[in-house]
Amino acid sequence: MTKIRREIQQEHARALLLVDGHSSRGDIATLKLLAENCIDVLTLESHSSHLLQPLDQTCNNKLKYELKSRFYTEEGLDASTRREKLLLAASYALAATFIKDTIQNG
């Protein structure tokens, strides 16, 4: 952390870390380390992601739909061929997702 902050000339700047409400997020040692490094932690309220994460309802949702509808594999394909098919499907899915209508209409 210190190295990155030094590189961007923000050694003493505060940072904000958003986390979900899982019980592991309350680890005292971790919270102390974050505080010592000027990192504030904001815990998102349970069952509020639909309000606080609008990309999940818009672009991310559309991307998942487009990717699922375009990517499928047949049995017996090697890893390289599956990877190529995934990349091709992902490029089409990205092009279909991040368009003006999807972003504006949410």
N, C-alpha and C positions, 0 to 999 in steps of 0.2 A: 504494500500500500504506500509506504513512504517513498519508495523509488518512483512509482507512477506519479504520485503527487509532486515530487520534485521535478520530474520530466515536464509536467504541464504547468509548472510554476504555481502550484496551489497547495503548498505544504501544510498550511494551517487552515485551509478552507473547510467548512463543515460539509458533510455529505448526508444524504438521507437514504436509508435502506427500508424498503417496503417489504413486509413479510406477512404471511398468512397467520392465522391464530393457532397453529399447532402448538401443543404444550411444550415441545422441544425449543421453541423460540424464547422461552423464559430462562434459559440457562444463565445463571448469574456470572460465571466466569467469562462467557462469550459476550454478554452485555457490557461487562466491565471493560473488556478489550476493545469493543466497539466505541465505547464512550471515551476511552483513553486516546483513541485515534480520531476523535471529532466526528464520529458517525452516529447520527441519531437514528433510532429505530421507530418506525411507525407500524403498528400491528393492525392489519385490516380486520374489521369486524366479520365474524362468521356469517355466511350466507348473504354476503353483500357484493360478491364479485360481479354480478350482473349490473350493479350500479357503478361500481368503482373501476371496472375494467371493460370499457365500452368496445375495445377492439375485439374482445371475445365474442361480442354479439354481432359485430359487423365483419370487418376484414378477416379476422382469424377464422370465424365460422365459415365464411364463403371459401376461404383457402382450403380448409379441411374438406369441405364438400367437393370442390373442384378436384382436389388431389385424389380423393377416394373414387371419384367417378372416372378418372383417367388412368389410375395406376392399378394394375393387376399383374400377377406373374403366373406363369405356367410352371408346373412341377418340373424339376430337372434342369432348370436354368442355372448356369454358374453365377457366382457372385458378381463378376464383371458385367454380365448381360443384365442382371437385375438392377445393378447400380445405374447403368445407362438408361434403362427403361424408367427408373425413378427420376433421374435428372430430366429426362425429356418431359415426363408427366408434370414435374414440378415447374418447369419453365412455362408450360401451357397454363397450369393452375395459377401461377403468379400473374401472368399476363391477363387472365380472365378475372382476377380478383382485384388488383389494385388499379381500378379504373374510376373515373370521376363519379359515375352513378353509385357504385358500391360505397365509396367514401362519403358522398353527400347524403345518400338516402339511409345509410346505416341500417 
